[in-house]
Amino acid sequence: MTDQCATAVPECGGSAGKSPLAPGHLGELTRYLPVELVDAVLEESRAFERRRRLLPSRVGVYFVLALSLFPALGYLRVWGKLTAGFARLEVVRPSEKALRCLRRRLGPAPLRALFEVVAGPLAQPTTVGVRYRRWRTVAFDGCSAVKVPDSERNRAWLGKIQARLGWAGYPLLRLMTLCETGSRGLLGAVFGPTNEYETAYARRLLPLVDATMLVLADRGFDADDFLSDTAATGAQFVIRITARRRPAVLAVLPDGSYLTRLGRLKLRVVDATITMTTDSGETLCEHYRIATTLLDYRRDPAETLVRLYHERWEVESAYYALRHTLQDGLVLRSQDRAGLEQEVWSQLIVYQLLRTAMVDAVESCPGTDPDRASFTIALESARERIILADAAAGVHDELVGAIGRAVLDGLLPPRRARTSARSVKAARTRYPTRPAEPRPRQSKVISGLAITLRAAPEAPPRPTDSREDQRKAVTGIRPMGAGNRNRAFHLMATEPERPWRPREVAIALGIYNYASFATQMTQWAAEGLLKKIAYGTYTLADAWKRTALTDANRA
């Protein structure tokens, strides 16, 4: 049973013989995913074959991973890549149906287990750009642009996305990852339908966060419960919060930031305006409001935290490499849920293996930032090494292999400070409803950058217990605050019986993003604050309406 041994190497002597295990490789990436590990995972997940087969399960795992390396090729072409270097061996030539049955026999469980093994921090603590003080910087973010085939089974699991101008062409998969910003390696990942909130997916990754990490996240993760759960892991965080939030000012610190309380957490808030000057003379301003658990303004100045938050964009670069470079922006192959799960896990494994090879390469040159390693060069080199793989090749003892040498030979220049608009190149309509993007459409080099801290907001007046003042707040005699909800209720209370459409309310309030405001009113109706009487038509809830009518009659 020599050919079933995990460490067996096919004989390439004078007489050629059949070796069903020969295609079980991934070129030079096999050094990061050895056959011993694959066999152990197959045995643990009970996916190992029970009888001698021409297509063993080990070969199936590497074949599925090779499909992710060549997303534009069919099954037989990918099989040809795996066996191109075995001219002296009589390798089995399966049919497409046999390869499909091999994928179905494996299932997604072995691939998920393999990803959990290879996932984790990649860089050493001394690697450039990996840490802030004593914490390793990581980031949460989601990607909802993974397209899957429009089959009945996929729609039953994921549904279809309804856009403003009709249904989307393909069902979409939401992928949520926890990324190490310095190396762009993945610590964990979950995925599923897009009808579940990003924070729900991110909460499933919180067990991977510990006290050695500093979490960076965008405005979609500023819910009080999620902030409390993140702080409960012992990690620090720097998370941007929405401009609509009005946190109370407990104390103003000397650097211009202030202390507040969100939920059960005592946090520090940094309000800053970033002014950028491009090489063409344009001046752009953006406002950032950041909440953090780092309360000491001496050790963590406000301007340093604003610059640190910019590291969150590394996870966007990771998604670009995963979605557009590795997958080439193509639709996934699988027609059912089990196949999709297997395919996504295999893509994540291949991505992590490539990042591991890149980090090993840059760490062999101390002081080199992992940002300078090219993912495209690593990917193309890995594809070439699969085709050139020799069945008689032994274990590589080199610290940096051919992939690493190619990465080092093609190091990118140090990153330049640039800015550009985030816009869809192929828009659905030529008549956008949103205001024009202030940032330039073409990438421009930033020649100057200034960070100005904004003054802490003044404390709002203390509420009174007078019933008369409360009735005035409902009927509109006294303004109810600057938030969209309070302003909308203030307007609708002037005519309690009138049916209101979101567009009418938005125009009256001076809000130009009608689609976003309509979504807000839908949420208020779900919370019972408004009453939906027809499609896109609302009135005040009965409790608010009775109060408004009573006060109007008294007047």
N, C-alpha and C positions, 0 to 999 in steps of 0.2 A: 504493500500500500504506500510505496514511496511517493506516488504522485498526489496523494492526499495530505502529505505533510505540509505544515504551514511554511516551512523554510526550504522546501524543495525548489531546485532550479532545473529547468528542462535541459536535458542532455542535447548537445549539438555536435555529436561526434560524427563518425563516418556514415552511419545509417540513420536516416531520418525516421522518426517515429511520431506517433500522435501524442500530443501533450495538451489535454483540455484546459490545464491551468495556465498555459503560456499567455493568453490574452489578459490575464488578471494582473494588470499593472496600470499606472497612470504616468508613465514616463519618469522624469526626475522627481515629480511630486510624490512618487511612491515612498521616498525617503521620509516624508512627513506623515504618510498613511501606510505603514507597513502591513504586509499580509497577515502577520501575527495578530495585529489589532483588529483587522477586518474579520478574521476567523473567530476571534474571541467574541466580538459583537454579534456575529451571526449565531454562534452557539448560545449566547445569552438571550437573544431574541427568538430563539427556536426557528430560525430561518435557514438552517443548514440542511442540505439535501440528505435524504435518508437512504439513497441508493446512488450508485455510480452513474453520473450523467456526463454527456458531452458538453453541457453548459452548466458548470458548477455555480453555486451561489456566490462564491468569491468572485468569479469572473463577472457575474451579474452586477455586483456592487460597483466594480471598476467601470463596467460598461455604462451604468447609469450616470456615474460621475463624468465619463467621457462625453455623454450626450450634452451635459452642461457646458463643456469646453467647446463643443461644436454645435451651437444651437440651430444653425441654418442647414445642417446636413441630416439626411435620413439615417435610419438604423443601419443599413448595410454599408453606407459610406463611413459611418463612425466605426463600425466593426473593422472596416478596411484600414482605418487609421491605427487601430490598436494592434493589428497583425502585420503592418507594413514591414516591420523589421525582422520578421520571422520567416525569411525566405527559405531557410534550411530545415524548417519544421513543417510537418504536415498538420496544419491547423484546421480545425473543423470550420466549415462554411455554412452557417445556419441561415435559415430563411427569416424574413421579417416577422412572420407569425411566431416562430420559435423565440425570437428576441422579445416580442411583446409578451409572450407567456412567461419568459424569464423575469421581466419586470413585475408582472402580476404575482408571480410566485414569491418574490422578495417582499413586496409591500413597502410601506413607508417606515416601519418600526426600526429596521437596521440603520437606515440613513439618519433618522432622528437621533438614535443613540450615538452614531459616529460624530454628528455635529456637537452633541453635548460633550464629547471627549475633546475635540479639537478647539472648541470655543473657549475663550478666556483672554486675559491680558497677554499681549505679545512682547511688548518692549520691556527692557530692564529699567529699574528706577533711575539710572543715570543717563538714559537716552534723552536727547534734546527734545523739548516740547511735549513731554509726557506728563509732567507733574506741575502742580502749582503748590509751592511750599512742600508740605509733607503729604499731600493728597494726589492721587492719580485722577486725572480729569476724565470723566465719562459723560455721555450725552444720550438722552432719550429722543427718539423721533420716529415718525411713522411715514410710510410710503403707500399711497393708494393708487398708484399708476401701473400695477402689475396686471396686465391683460391676460385673460384665459379664454380658451375656445368657447364659442357660444353654443354649447351643447345642452341638452335637456338636463343631464345630471349635474352639470356645473351650475346651471340656473337654479336648480332645486336647492343647492347648497349656498350659493353666493347671491342669487337674485340678479337683477339688472338695475343699473343706475338710471334714474330719471333726471334728465337735465332740463334747462329752461326751454330748449327748442325740440324736445323729444327724448327718446330713449337712447342711451349710449350704445355704441356698436358692439361692445364686448362686456361681459361681466368683469368686475374688478376685484382684486384680492388686496386686502390691507395687510401690510407687513410692518411689524414693530420690532425694533432692535435696540439693544443697549450697546453703544459703541465706545471704544477707547479712542479719544480724540487725537492723541499723539500719533498712533500707528494706524488708525481707522480699522483696527481689528474688532471683531464682534465678541461680546461677552455672553450674549444670549439673543434669542429671537422667538417671536410668536407670530402667527398670522391667522387670518380668518375673514369672515364677511366684513364689508365696509359699514354695515348698519350698527356696529358696536363702536362705542367711543374709544378714542386713542388712549385715554387714561385707564380704561378697563383693561386694555392689552398691556399697557405699561405696568399696571399694578401686578400682573403675573410675572414680571421680570424683577420686581423689587427684592425677592430673596437673593438675587445675585449681587445686590449692592451692600457694601459693608462700610465700616468706619474708616477705611483707608482711601475712600473715594470722595470726590467732589462732583456732584451731578449738575450738568448744564441742561437747560430745557427752554423751549419757546413758550409763547403765551397760552398754547393749548393745554398746558400742564399746570396751570396756576390755581386749580380748584383747592379749596381749603383742606378737604379730606386727603387729597393726594399729597399735598405739602406735608401734612401731619404724618402720613404713612412713610414718606421719604425720610423725614427727620427721625422717625422711630427706628430706622435701620442703623442709626449712628453716623450716617454720612452727612457731609455739608452739602449745600446746594446754592446755586446762583441761577435763578429762574426769572424770566421776564414775565411781568403781569400786564394785563390789559389796561389801556388808558381809561376805561370806563370805571374801574375800581377806584374808590375814594377811601384809602386806608386812613385810619385815625392817626394823628400825630401825638405820640406819647412824649417824645423828647427829641430836640434837634441837636445833632452832633456838630462839632466844630468844622468838619469837612463839608458840611452842607447836606449830608444824608440825615435820615431821621429814623427813630425807632417806632414800630407799630406792632399791632397784634392782629393776625389773620387766623381766625379759628382759635385753636388752643396754643398757637405758636407765637412767640415773641421774635420778631424779625426786624431786619434793617432794610430800609428802602432807599434806593439811589435813583433820583430823577435827574436825567442828563440829556442835554441836547448835543448831538454830534454834527459838527459842521465840516463838510468835505469840500475841498477845492480841487477840481480836476485840472489836467494839463491843458485843457482847452479853455480854461477860465471860468467854467460853470461852478456855481456854489449851490450845494445841496445840504439841507438840514433834516435831521430825523430825531425823533424823540424816543428815548428808551426809559422805561421804568422797571427797575430790577429789584427783586426781593431776595434776600440772602440770610443764611443763618450765621454768617461771619459778622459778629457784632462789634469787633474791635476795630475802630477806624484808624488806629495807629499802625497795626500790623497789616491791615487790608484797606488801603486808601480807596476812596470811591472811584477815582479814575482808573486805578488798577483793575477793579472789578468790572468796569465797563469794557476795558480791553480784553479781560479774560472771557467775558461772555461771547466775544466774537469767535472763540474756539468752537462754539457749538456748531458752526457751519461745516466743521469737518465731517459730521455725520451726513450732511447733504452730499459731500464729495464721495462718501462711501456708497450712497445710494446711486449716484451717477455711475460709478464704476460697476456696481452690481447690475443695475437695470439696463444701462445703455452701452457699456463697454463689453461686459461678459455676455449678457443676453442680446446685445445689439438691438434693443428696443423691440424685439419680436414677441409675438404672442406665444404663450407656453404651449406645449405639445398635448398634454393629457386631457382626456375627455370626461374624467370622473374625479371624485374627491380624493380617492386613494392615490391615483396617479399624480394629481396636483401636489399633494403633500410630499410624495416621494421626490418629485421634481424640484420643488422649492428647497427641501432639505439638501438635496445634492448640490444645487447652486450655492447655497450658503457654505457648504463644506469646501467646494472648489475655491470660492472667494477667500475663505479663511486660510486655506493652504497657500494661495498665492501671496496673501499678506504676510504669512509666516516667512516665506522665502524672501520677500522684500525686506522685512525687518532684520532677518539674519544678515542680509547683504549690507545694509547701511550700518549695522552695529559693528561690522568688521572694520569700519572706518570711523573711529571715535570722533564725535563732534558733528557728524552728518545728521541733518534733520530728516526723519522719514518722509516729510512732505516732498522731498526732492526725488523720491523713487517713483518711477513711472509704472502705473498699473498696466498700461497697454503693452509696454515692452515685456513685462513679466508674463502676461497672458500669451503673447505671440511666441515667446521663447518656450513656454510650457507646451504649447501646441506642437511646436517643432520637435521637442524632445520625445513626445509620444510617437511621432512618426519615425524618428530615428532610433527608437528603443531597440536594444539587442537582447534577444532571449538569453544569451549567455552572460549578460552584464551582472556583475556582483554588487555588493553593497558599497555605496559611495562613502569614502572616508573624508572627503573634503568638507571643510566648514561652509564654504560658499560654492555651490555647484554652478552649472552652466546658466541657470536662470539668474542666480545672484550676480555672476560676472556680467551678464547682459545688462542687468539693472545698473550696476556700478559704471559700466561703460557709457550708459545713456542717462546719467543723472541730470535732472532738470535744474535750471538756474534757480537761485533763491527766489521765493515767491514775491511778486510785486503787489503793492496795494492797489487794487482795482475795484471798480464799481460798475454795475449795469442794472438795467431794469429786469425784474422777474416777470416775464410775460410769455404767453403762449405764442409760438411762432405761427401755427396754423389755427387761427381762431375760428370759432363756429360762426361768428357774425362780424360784419364790418362796422357795426354800430354798437360799440360797447356802452354799457350803462354806468360803469365806474369812471371816476375822474381820471384824467390823464396821469400816467406814471411820471413822477417828477424826475426819476433817475434816467440817465441816457440809455437808449436802446442798445447802442454799441458800447462795448467795454471801453472804459476810460481809466487812465492811470490817475491815482489820487496823488496830487502834489502837496497838499496840505490837509492836516486833520486836527481839529480843535474840539475838545470835550469841555462843555460848560455845564456845571451843576445848577439845576434849577432850585429856586427857593422852596422850602417846604410849604404846602398849602396851609392856609389859616384854618383853625378849628371852626367847624360849623356852629351856629348858635344852638344853645341847649334847648331841647324840646320842652314844651310846656304841657301841663296836664289839663289845660282848659279844653272842655268839650267844644266850646265855640271856635277856638283856634283849629281844632281837628276838623270841624265841619267846613271851615274856610279853606283848609288845605284840600279837601275833597272837591268842593264846588268851584275852585279856581280863583277865589278872591286873593289867596296868597300862593305864590309859587311853591311847588313841592320839591324842588331840587333840580339839578342839572342833568340827571340821568335820562336816557331815552324813555324808560318805562314811566317815570314820574311825569315827564313832559307830555307823553301820550295820554296818560290817564287824566291829566289836568285839562287837556283839550277835549277829550271825549266826554268829560263830566259836564261841559257846557251844554251839550245836547244829548242827554242820557238815552233817549229813545231812538236816536238816529243810528242806522247801520253804517259802519265805517269800513272802508277798504284801506289796506296798508299803504297804497300809493297816495291816497288823499291825506292820511295822517303824516306820511313822510314829507310831502310837499309843504304842508302847513308848518312843519317843524324845521324845514330847511335841510332835510336829509336827502342826499342824492343817490345813495346806494339802496334802491328800492328792494332788490332781491334779499339783501341781508336783513333789512328791517321787516320784511314779510316773514322771514324765518323767526325773528324775535317775537312777533305777534303770535305766531303759531305756538311757540314755547310758552308764552304767557297764557294762552288758552288751555294748554295742557296742564298748567299749574292751577287752573281754576280762577285766574284773575280776570280773564275775558271770557265771553260766551260766543262761540262760533255758530252763526245762524244760517250761513250758506257758504258756498265755496268762495274763499277769500274775502269773507265779510264777517265783521265782529261787532259786538256791542259790549258795554261794561257788564261785569258780573252782577247778579241780582242784588248782592249786598251793597256794592258801590252805587248801583242805580237807585235803590231805595233812599239812600242817604242824600244823593244829589237831588232827587225829586222832592223830598221833604223840605230841604233847605230852599229850593226854588219856590215852593208854595208859601213858605213863611215870608219870603222876601216880597 
